Amino acid sequence: MDLAALAAPAGLLGLIGLAGLAGLRQPCDPQRPGQPIRLLGLLGLAGLAGLWIDGAGALGAAGALGLWNHQNLRLARWGRLGWLFVLGLPFLIAHLA
């Protein structure tokens, strides 16, 4: 299967990163471990690369990583989906190569 055929669905995965914005409304307890990982949620901005690189919008899913250890279990489940940002890496690598 051609990489270009997967670009649009992969780019839509970046919308998962918008779940990271829920952490602004309901911030994680500062006493919970994992503060550096929550800061990696800023990588969700990498999803903006999808405007210029087809499929790289999946990198935006990293924005959900900021919820990975949230005390609210519903938000913590969204944080696990943040690892889907890995699906955007092949598009970024193909663009840079």
C-alpha positions as a Markdown table, in Angstrom:
| # | Residue | x | y | z |
|---|---|---|---|---|
| 1 | Met | 0.0 | 0.0 | 0.0 |
| 2 | Asp | 1.2 | 3.4 | -0.9 |
| 3 | Leu | 2.3 | 5.8 | 1.9 |
| 4 | Ala | 0.3 | 8.6 | 0.2 |
| 5 | Ala | -2.9 | 6.7 | 0.5 |
| 6 | Leu | -2.5 | 6.6 | 4.3 |
| 7 | Ala | -1.7 | 10.3 | 4.6 |
| 8 | Ala | -5.3 | 11.6 | 5.2 |
| 9 | Pro | -6.3 | 9.0 | 7.8 |
| 10 | Ala | -3.0 | 9.4 | 9.7 |
| 11 | Gly | -3.4 | 13.2 | 9.7 |
| 12 | Leu | -6.8 | 12.9 | 11.3 |
| 13 | Leu | -5.2 | 11.1 | 14.2 |
| 14 | Gly | -3.7 | 14.4 | 15.2 |
| 15 | Leu | -7.1 | 15.5 | 16.4 |
| 16 | Ile | -6.6 | 13.2 | 19.4 |
| 17 | Gly | -4.1 | 15.8 | 20.6 |
| 18 | Leu | -7.0 | 18.2 | 21.2 |
| 19 | Ala | -7.8 | 16.0 | 24.2 |
| 20 | Gly | -4.7 | 17.5 | 25.8 |
| 21 | Leu | -6.6 | 20.7 | 26.1 |
| 22 | Ala | -8.8 | 19.1 | 28.7 |
| 23 | Gly | -5.8 | 19.2 | 30.9 |
| 24 | Leu | -6.0 | 23.0 | 30.9 |
| 25 | Arg | -9.6 | 22.9 | 32.3 |
| 26 | Gln | -8.9 | 20.0 | 34.7 |
| 27 | Pro | -5.2 | 20.2 | 35.5 |
| 28 | Cys | -3.4 | 17.1 | 36.9 |
| 29 | Asp | -2.6 | 17.1 | 40.5 |
| 30 | Pro | 1.0 | 18.5 | 40.8 |
| 31 | Gln | 1.8 | 15.8 | 43.4 |
| 32 | Arg | 1.4 | 13.0 | 40.9 |
| 33 | Pro | 4.6 | 11.7 | 39.3 |
| 34 | Gly | 5.4 | 12.3 | 35.6 |
| 35 | Gln | 5.5 | 16.1 | 35.3 |
| 36 | Pro | 8.3 | 15.9 | 32.6 |
| 37 | Ile | 6.1 | 13.6 | 30.5 |
| 38 | Arg | 3.1 | 16.0 | 30.8 |
| 39 | Leu | 5.4 | 18.7 | 29.5 |
| 40 | Leu | 6.0 | 16.5 | 26.4 |
| 41 | Gly | 2.3 | 17.1 | 25.6 |
| 42 | Leu | 3.6 | 20.4 | 24.0 |
| 43 | Leu | 4.7 | 18.2 | 21.2 |
| 44 | Gly | 1.1 | 18.3 | 20.0 |
| 45 | Leu | 2.1 | 21.5 | 18.3 |
| 46 | Ala | 4.1 | 19.3 | 15.9 |
| 47 | Gly | 0.7 | 18.4 | 14.4 |
| 48 | Leu | 0.8 | 21.8 | 12.6 |
| 49 | Ala | 3.3 | 20.2 | 10.3 |
| 50 | Gly | 0.3 | 18.5 | 8.8 |
| 51 | Leu | -0.5 | 21.7 | 7.0 |
| 52 | Trp | 2.6 | 21.4 | 4.9 |
| 53 | Ile | 3.5 | 17.7 | 5.1 |
| 54 | Asp | 0.7 | 15.2 | 4.2 |
| 55 | Gly | 0.1 | 12.7 | 7.1 |
| 56 | Ala | 2.5 | 14.5 | 9.5 |
| 57 | Gly | -0.6 | 15.8 | 11.3 |
| 58 | Ala | -0.6 | 12.6 | 13.2 |
| 59 | Leu | 2.3 | 14.0 | 15.2 |
| 60 | Gly | -0.3 | 16.2 | 16.9 |
| 61 | Ala | -1.6 | 13.2 | 18.8 |
| 62 | Ala | 1.4 | 13.8 | 21.1 |
| 63 | Gly | -0.6 | 16.6 | 22.7 |
| 64 | Ala | -2.7 | 14.0 | 24.5 |
| 65 | Leu | 0.4 | 12.7 | 26.3 |
| 66 | Gly | 0.0 | 15.4 | 28.8 |
| 67 | Leu | -3.0 | 13.4 | 30.2 |
| 68 | Trp | -1.2 | 10.1 | 30.6 |
| 69 | Asn | -1.2 | 10.0 | 34.5 |
| 70 | His | -4.2 | 12.1 | 35.2 |
| 71 | Gln | -6.3 | 11.4 | 38.3 |
| 72 | Asn | -9.4 | 11.4 | 36.2 |
| 73 | Leu | -9.5 | 7.9 | 34.5 |
| 74 | Arg | -11.4 | 9.1 | 31.5 |
| 75 | Leu | -8.8 | 11.7 | 30.7 |
| 76 | Ala | -6.0 | 9.2 | 31.4 |
| 77 | Arg | -7.4 | 6.9 | 28.8 |
| 78 | Trp | -7.2 | 9.7 | 26.2 |
| 79 | Gly | -3.5 | 10.2 | 27.2 |
| 80 | Arg | -2.7 | 6.6 | 26.2 |
| 81 | Leu | -4.0 | 7.4 | 22.7 |
| 82 | Gly | -1.3 | 10.1 | 22.5 |
| 83 | Trp | 1.2 | 7.4 | 21.5 |
| 84 | Leu | -0.4 | 7.3 | 18.1 |
| 85 | Phe | 1.8 | 10.2 | 17.2 |
| 86 | Val | 4.4 | 7.6 | 16.2 |
| 87 | Leu | 2.3 | 7.0 | 13.0 |
| 88 | Gly | 3.2 | 10.5 | 11.8 |
| 89 | Leu | 7.0 | 9.9 | 12.0 |
| 90 | Pro | 7.2 | 8.0 | 8.6 |
| 91 | Phe | 5.6 | 10.9 | 6.8 |
| 92 | Leu | 8.0 | 13.4 | 8.4 |
| 93 | Ile | 11.0 | 11.2 | 7.6 |
| 94 | Ala | 9.9 | 10.7 | 4.0 |
| 95 | His | 9.5 | 14.4 | 3.7 |
| 96 | Leu | 12.9 | 15.2 | 5.1 |
| 97 | Ala | 14.7 | 12.4 | 3.1 |
